[in-house]
């Protein structure tokens, strides 16, 4: 009996496979690096072209477009084949990037960010789904690890690229330098990715209508965030929630589901797991404002502010390593402790971030480092266990829906979180009075309100902890 040969890293990263790996990993890297570049340079952007009231919209529209792009990736693969689908995604991303680089005003910038998000979402979906088409089955596991690791690469490189250009007063160059990388990726895709996917039977249908409704619910909250009237803010939140309830009602009766059976009940393990994933993702979206607070309140350079913001991602990675391969009892404790750590870190930031006197003390504003790291650490302590339990808790035959729903839910939570963050900060004084005083008020309100999200995740985690037996 012939034994299947174990795959090695050298086999994946050498020769023709190495070029293919670079092509697929590059798709995720292009999207991920851009996320951290924009987060780092955004304070410089609004200082130059204005549009402070639309600060959060840069993330909201990008993520909403990414949801749509990711959802369309299977259809693009089916219509055009892997190579042309990748080329279309790269072209769309490049057009959006050029639009951002040349933006004379914030509306132009937001249009470019939307095109970037659509292209980036397509790239994400295509990069992950093409692993099965490009490599032999025994290389799939290592290839998925390689592609996913690009987010770690982005954590290191994105703040550097954005910070250096913002610090020298040339934030537009941070966008322009991405275009040669996109061109190189286009060449790799054209030479290493097959033009047509092999026939796999009937293509999987995507619930595009319900995904579009998710996008509309986020935009309702974003539009309401522009008003300084509490009544309009509340109306936007209510409208967004009603739209979400409508989506859930339609999904329960749909032939092609967005989420698996059991998602909409907090008494089920799957409902609890998804609630925790959503609430933890909302808490982390506070990172979009951290570079601004660090630069305005604590007088940090764009480069330093970018890397301090990346501490959240670093903590997430550290927590994931700590929580991996733990016993069921330990994993259950981490699912409860992780959200508490994240919530306490956010509440701590609510008091230390607005304090400009920290920069004058003996240790300066380094007091901010532990809570920034702690927000991501808390998420990482429970994240791997939440994801694996989703797979175990999915109803028979709905495993693929359950796994793909994780990405959709995470992106939706990030987009909604960014919209709510814009509403909270604007209402707290981010625009009026603005400046240092406005930033201090906004920081306090943002971290107090968003600290409740992981706190609720701990409260709703009972079902997630019971899922171990599933």
Phi, psi and omega in degrees: 000128184278132180268135180294128182290133180288142180282147178239159179295323181297324179293324180285326190258005184244148174066217183297322177297326178297318178293320177295319178299319180296324180294312183287316178295327179296328178297316178289319182298319180300317178292313187290317180298321179299324179302313184282330175299309184293320178302322183285320187269351187302321176301323178290326180297309183292332177292329183273310187251359178082193179086033181301327181293342179258017185307309183289338181297333178300323177277318183302307183293323178298314183288320177300315178296326178295322177300312181295317179297316179297320180292329181277349185300320177297322179292321178296320177298319183290321184282317189250345188085161185302314186296308182292328177296316176299315181298320177297317180297316180295319179298316180296318178297317181294319178298316178297320180295316177298322177297318178295318182296328184258008187297122176274345183210168183294320177303320177297317178300316181295325176295317177296320180295324178295316178295320175301314182297318179297312178295320179294320177297319175300316180299317179300308181299317181291322182297315181288317183287338182280348179304318182290337181271329188270324187247160172293157186301323183290348178263354186301313185299311181294324179296320179294322177297317180297313181297317181293330183291349180295338175293326175293319176299319180296325179299326181276318188271325183302307179298328179293312181297309181295317183295318181297315182288322178293323182292330179268003178082018182235058184297333180296328180295336178297329174280316184299324183291344178286333185296317175298326177294319177296321179295319177296319177297320177299320178294317179298316180298318183295331183259341188243343182255136183296149180288326183228139176280144175296150181298130182237018182089201183294128181294150179287131179276140179252139179281070187296325180299315181289327176294320176297323178293324175300316179298318180296321180297323178292317182295328176301315179292321181297316180296318180294334181292341180286341181275144176268001180271121181304326180298317178291323175301312180296320180298321178296318179295316180298316180297319178296319179294318179297321177297321178295318177298320178297320178298316179298317179298316180291324184291326180296333184254004186277151174284319175255108189272150173274319178233151182289166178301135180100351183297323191267014177241122178288351178276348179266155178298318183294319178298319178294318180298312180294324178297317179296316179300316182294311184292322177294322178294323177298316181300323183286340182293351175299342183297339182293337181262347187298316177302321180295313180298318182294322182284319185279315184275318188252005173058037177277151175288158178303324181294311179296317180299322179296316181287328176292325176296322180293351177299329177299313179294322178297319177295323177300314180296315179299314179297324179295321177294320181296322188272351184287145175058041177261159178294164181300318181295317179294318179299321178298319178294320180294325178295332176273317185287321184306306178299326179295317178299316180296317180296314180297325179293319178293319178295324176296318178298330179299333182259327183270329181295318180288348186275102178285348178288344177302321184293344182264349183283181183297319182261004179061206182275014175296346174299341180284339187296311181302312180292326176298316177293323184293328179300311179287324180302316180299320178293314181298329181298334182241346188301307182302322180290326176296316182294314181294328179285336173299315180299319182289330186269352182294139176300149179306131180089353181244020182298319181294320177297318182297319182287318179291333179293337179299312180296315179300314182293319181296315179296319178298317180296321178294317180294314179294322178298318178296320178296314179294325177297319176298320180294315182294313183292318179297319179293332184277347178121014181301322180267315182230106020274348181071192180064204182295315181298316179296320179295321179295315178298316182296320180297314180299311182296317183299310186285330175294311182294314185281344172294339179289334184297304176294333175298318176293327178299320177296321181294324184266010188275358183303312179296324178296323179286331176287340185294349180301329181278354181282000000 
